Amino acid sequence: MEMDFERCYRAVDSRDQRFDGWFFTGVTSTGIYCRPSCPAITPKRQNVRFFPSAAAAQGAGLRACRRCRPDATPGSPLWDVRADVVGRAMRLIADGVVDRDGVPGLASRLGYTERHLHRMLSTEMGAGPLALARAQRAQTARILIETTDLPMAEIAFAAGFGSVRQFNDTLREVYASAPSDLRTARGHQQAPAGAGTIALRLAYRPPLHSRALLDFLAVRALPGVEEVRDGTYHRGLRLPHGTGQVALTPADGHVAATLRLADVRDLAPAVARCRRLLDLDADPVAIDATLAADPALAPAVAAEPGIRVPRAVDGFEMAVRAIVGQQVSVLSAKTTLTRLLTTPTTATPGHVDHEVDGSVGDRTPGQPHDQRNEGGSGGLRGFLGPEEVLSLPDSAFGMPSGRREALRGLACAVVDGSLDLAAGVDREETVRRLLALPGIGPWTANYLAMRAFGDPDVLLSTDLAIRRGAAALGLPDTPTTLDRYADRWRPWRSYATIRLWRAA
């Protein structure tokens, strides 16, 4: 949103949770910054400044409010609507790219010089990439301090700090407390049991229709990778430094997340991917208001407010699912994918698993995927990586040869670097590259744009279930007429797509 003082001040005065994450309120008389919904007394106008990011507030010398925890707000929904360089940069920073590859790595991923990238982010966010990453490191460190018993030195490096001194100085500046004081402040609360286990809350803007999310994920859950049980979604993760598991339980005002990580350096990317999976940074009020303006959708919106788009923790996984799911039922696709996951590889002599998109394969040649060592966590594991797909025999695919070669072509493109399916990609360019691959058509590319790349404005008008859902609601049900009609749903056609699937 634009930083209009009157509009922002009204949101603060009304303590409106919908604006948490859109902007941050700096109070110059106390030297703190807050989220808009902070329950403290509304500050006087002359003492208030508004900032587009927590990093910008920290750069102005303000510390985080201990009462409202402004660093734990939902992210701005702007990064879904906007697919520009700043939006892509924010998604990549959240995924930990600056911590792993530095600002040069971030700039290279985006195709800009470091100087120009710094200028763009400073203009839009009030802080450069290093300051934005520093703010994220401080939040990651606080979570580790409060939810684990790790030594402070380990936390410093796990959070991405270059030294213990930098870690201490940053936390004193951001929270006005020494790291040891933050741990003391948690009282006698015990850290979660198990090495690498971290419990935290993922904030969202209400409403959240959690049952629709869990229903969608449950129907498509792959044995050994994910499951929905007793209102909680469980899944295995492939992360930049190792593997992990997560349990996500929707609750009022937050999603309770319990993470088990082989390497705690993966906390920030794991959180970012879980937030993307459940679409927790969306603005459901704005989305529902647009869709409810259509009389055909208004009853569904009123009955089920807060429908989200279930997204992805891994772009390559979603691409494989999309190709396998072409022109077949969800059940048939699930059967085929399960076969892929449980077939032993046929690695060539001298084959070694390489690092792929930050994830390291750890399966020995010929070992079934369901027997991989997942950092000692047992149970669920991450999806296949591209090199694992390439090492599967023909018999593993259980599909027409054209579709099998489409999967291999996709995996080759990811391995050789000609196709990037990670967070922060250029959506339009990536869709063009996908369409250039044999066996990938518009439905598959657009499905990925919606679920893997977070495009909020995709309508899969040729999808049979979408057309059935449209007919059930009395809407046009041919692709051309439905496309034309759906212009009134922009820029939220992805959310209309989910509602049409539910109507079917």
N, C-alpha and C positions, 0 to 999 in steps of 0.2 A: 504494500500500500504506500501511497505518497505520504511523506512526513508532514502532514497538515497539522499544525499545533492544536487547533480547536477540536478537530476530530479525534486526535490522539488523547487529548485531555479529557474529553467526554468519556472515552473508553476507560480511562483510568478512574475517573470519578464514579463510574457505574460498576467498576471491578468486573468488566466483561471478559470472561475466560476465552471467548472466541478470538480475541486479539493477542493472546499469549503466543509469542514467537514471531508475530508480525513486526513488533518493535519492542524496544526496552526503554523504561523510564528512568532517567538519571535525576537524582535529587541532590542538588549542589550544597544544600545546607547541612546534609548529613554525610555526604560523600559516598552514597550507595546507589546502586541501580537495581530496579525491580522489574518483575513482569507486570503487565497492565492489571491483572486481577489480584495483585497483592492486597491482603486484608488490612494493611496498615492505614492510618488516617491519610486521606488524600492531601498531598503536599500543596503548598501555595503555588500559584502560577509562576511567580517570579523566581521560584526555586527549582523549576522543572526544565529539563532538556530531554529530547527524545533522540534515540539512536537506532539505526537499522540493524545492529548486531550487538551481541554481548562483547565482542572484541572491540568494537568502537567505543563502548562505554568504559571498558577497561583501559583503552588508550587515552581516555580523558581523565584517568586517575581515579575512577570510581570502583568500589568493591561490590561484590555480589551480596544482595540481601540474604541474611540467614533465615529469614522467616518464610519468604516465598520461593527461594531457590530458583532464580531466573535462568540459571544455566541448564535447568532440567525441563524447559518448556518444549512443546512440539516445534518442529522446524517450520519455516515459512512455506505455505502452499504455493508461493510464487514460483518455486523451482520446478514444480510440475507444469504449471501453465507456460512458463517461460522456458524455451529450449535454447536460449542464447549462451554465450560464453560464460557469463557470470553464473547463470543457473547450473551449467555443467561443472564449473569450477567448485561451486558449493557442494555438489553431490560427491565430487571426487575428494574434496577435503574431508567431508564427513566419513568417507570410506578409508581414510588414513593414507592417501597417496603422498601427502607432504611428509608425513612421518617416515614413510618407507623410501621415497625417491627424492625428497627435497623439493624446493620450488622449481629447480630446473626440470625435474621429472614431470611436475604438474604442467608447466608451461609447454613441454614437449607433447604431452598427451592432448593438449588443447590447440596446439599449432600456433602459438603466439610467443613473442619474446617475454622474458621475465619482467622487463620494465613495463611493457604495454599491459601485461596481465595485472601487475601491481597497480597501475593507474586505473584500470577498469574496476577492479575490486574496491579500491579506495574510494572511487567516485560513488559506487553503488552501495557498498557495505560499510563505509567509514573506516575500513582497515584493510591492510594488504594480506596476502596469503599466509605469511608467517604469523601475523597477529591472529588471524582466524584459526590457524592450526594450534597456536599457543592456547587460545581459549578452550579449544576442544581437549587439549592435553590436560589442562587444569581440571576440567570436569571429569575426565577419565581417571585422573589421579584421586580426586575426591571419592569417586565411587569405589575404587580399589581400597582406599584407606578405610572407608566406612563399612565395607562388606567383606573384606578378607583380613587375614592376620599376616599377610606378607610383610617382610621387612621393608622399611621405607626406601632403602636403596633399590630393591627389586621393583618396587612400585614406580620409582622415578624413571627407570629405563623402560619398564613395561608401558608407561603412559606416553613414551616418546621423547622424554627430556634427554638432552645431551649430557647432563651432569647432575649430581645430587644438589649442588649449589644452585643451579638454574631451577631445579624442582622446588627447593625451599623458597627461593626468592619469589617465584611466580605464585605459589600458594599463599605466601604472606601478602602479596600485592592484591591478588584476586579475592581472597576470603578474609583478609586481615587476621589470619590465624596461622600458626606454625602447623605443619603436617601432624605432629604429635598431638596438638590440641584438637584437631579435627577427629582424631581417633578417640581421644578421651571423651569428646562430646557425644559420641554414640552411646555412651553409658555402658551398661553391662550386657548389651545385646551381643550375642555370639555371632561370629561369622558363619556362613553356611558350611555344612559339613562337606569335606572332600577337597582335595587340592584342585585349584583352578575353578572352583564353583563360586559363582557370583550371582547374587539376587538383587534385582533393581526394578524400578517402576518406569514404564514407558508412557509418557503423557500423550494425550490426544485431545482434539477439540470435539466435544460432544455435539450431537449424538453419535454413537457407534452401534451399528446393527451387528453385534458379534455373532449371532446365530447364523446370519447369512454368510459371513466370512468362514466360520468353522464348517458349515454345510458344504460350501464350495470346495474347501481344502480336503475334507473327509472323503468326498466322492472320488477325488483324484489322488488320494494318498497312496504312495508306493510302499509295499512291504519292505521293512528293513531300512527305509530312508525316512519315513514320516508316518505319523498316525495321529488321530484325534481320539482322545479318551477322557471321559468325565469332564467335558468342557474345557480341556486343555489341548493345545496343538503341540506335538513333539516332533522334532526333526533333527537330522544330522547336518553338519555344515562342513564345507571345505573353505578354509580361511587362508589368508596370506602366509601365516607362519605355521599352520598346522590344521588340526581338525577340532571339531567341537560338537556339542549338542545343546539344544535350547528347548525349554518348555515355556509356552506362552499361554497365559490364562487371562482373558478379558475380565475386567472388573469396572466398577463405577469410577470414571475419571482417569483410569490408567489401565495398562496391561501389565500384569505381573510377569516378569521374565526371570527365569533361572537358567544361567549359562554355565556349561561345563566346558572349559577350554584347555586344550593341550598346552597352549602358550598364551599367557594373559596379555601379551602385546596385541592380541586379536580382539580385545574388548571393543574398541571403537568401531572397527569395521563390522563386527558381529551385531552390535546395536544398530548401526546404520542399515544393515541388511534386513534385520527383523522389522525395523520401522517401515522400510520399503515394502516388505512382504505383506504387511497388514494395512498399508496405505494410511499410516497414522498421522501424516502431516497434512492431510487433506482438510479443506474447509467445507464440511458437510452442509452448513447452513446456506452458503452461497450456491452450492451445487443443487441442493434440493429446491431452493427458491426458483432457480432457472427451470428445472424439470417440472416442477409443480405448476408452472405457468401454462403448461400444455394440459388441457382437460383430460386427455387420454391417459396421462401419467399421474395426474394429481391424486387419484385414490390410492395408487400404489405407494406414492411418496408419503402420503399421510399415514398409511398403514405400517410402512417400514422406513422410517426416517434413518438417515445415517448409513445408507448402503455404501460400501467401499469397493474399490477394485482390488481383488487379490493379486498381488504382484509376484516378485521372484527374489530369491536370495542369490541366484546365480544365472547370468544371462545364457551361458552355454546350455545349462540344464533345461531352461525354458525353450531354447531353440530346438533341442532334441525332442522334447515333449510335443512341440508344435508340428514338427515334421512327421513324427509318428502318428499324431492325431489327425492328419489330413484325411478327410472324407471317410473317417471311421468313427464308431461310437466311443464315448469316454471309457466304457468297460473294455472294449477291444484294445484301445490304446494302452490302457493300464496293464492288460495281459502281456502285450508286446514289450512294454518297458520293463516289466518284471523279469521277463526272459533275458533281456539285455543285461540287467543288473546281476543276474545269478549265473551267467555263463562264464566259465574260466577264459582268460585271455590266452592268446597264442603268440606271445612276444617273440620277436626274432632274436637270433643269437646275439649276445652282446647288448641287448636292449636295456636301457636304463630309463626310469621315469624321470622326466625333466620337469622343471618348474613351469607351470602353465597358468598365466594370468595371476601369478602370485600364489597359486596353490601347488603343493608338492604331493605327487602321487606316492603312495607307500606300499603298493601291492607288488609282491614278488611275481616274476613271470609264472604264468600258469595257475596263480592263486585265484579262486573265485572272489568276486567283489564282496560278497557277504562275509568273507573271513578276513578282511583287511584289519590291520591293527589301527585302531582309532585313538591313539594316545592313551590307551588304557581305560577309555570310558565305557566300552562295551555297548551293546544295544544298537542304536541307530547310527548310521554313517552317512557321509555325504554322497552326492550323486557322482556318476562317472565323470572323469575329466576327458578332454578331447583325445589325448594320447591313448587312454584306455579304450575309447571307442575305436580308434584305429587298430588296436591290437586284437579286437574281437574277430572270431572266425565268421564266415558267411552264415553258418548255421545258427548264430546267436540272434540274428535280426528278425527272422520270422515275418518277412514282409516282401513285397515285390522288389526286384533287383534295382529298379529305378529309385525307389525310396531309400534302399540301403546305400546306394552310391551317393544320394543326396546327403545322408548323414555323414558319410566319409568325406565328402567334399566340404561340408561345413567344418568338420573337425580339422581337416588340413588347413583351411583358411584361418582358423583360430590359432593353430600351432605355428604357422609361418608368419603370423602377425598381420596378414592382409585384412583381417576382420576382427574388430574389437567388440565384444558383447558385454563389457563391464559397465559399471555406473559411470555416468557423465559422458556417454558417447554423443556424437552429433546424430540426432534421431533421423533426420532426412537423409544424410549421407550414408548412415548404416543401413537404412531400408533400401537405398539404391544398391549397395553392395550385396545385400542379401538377395535381391531380385536378380542380380547378375549370376548367382550360383545356380547350377542345374537342379531342377526339382523343387525350387522354392518359388512360390507364386505370391500374388498380392495378399491372399488370406493369411498365409503363414507370416509374411513380413509385417503386416499390420497387427496381427495377434501379438507378435513380439514387441512391436512399438508400444502397445497398450500394457502388456504385462511385464516385459523385461526392461523397457526403457522409460516407463512411466508417463507415456503420452496420455493426457486426460481426454483427448478429443478424437478417439478412434471409433468408427462404427463399422462393424463387420456385417455389412448389409447382404452379402452373398451367403452367409452362414444359415443353414437350414433351420436351426433352433431359433435364431434371431428372427427369421421370417415367420416362424410359427408363433413366437411370442408377440410379434407385431400384429398378426392376424387375431390373436386372442384378445388384444386390446383394441381392436377395431381400427388399426393403423394400416397404411399401405404395406403390402407384403411382397412386392417385387423389388429387386435391388435398386433399380433406377428411381422408382417413385419413393421408396423409403429413404434413399440418400437425399432426395430433394426435400422431403418432409422434415428430415432430421436437422436441417440447418438451424431450426429454432432451438435446438438443444446445445448449440455451440456455446462455450468451449468445453462442454462436459459430456460429449457423446460416448465416451468410454463408460461412464456411469449409467447412461441410458442403455448401453449394451448389456451390462450386468442385469439391469431391471428387465430387459426383454428376455434374457435367458431365464430369469426366475418366472416370468409370465408363461414361458413355454413348458 
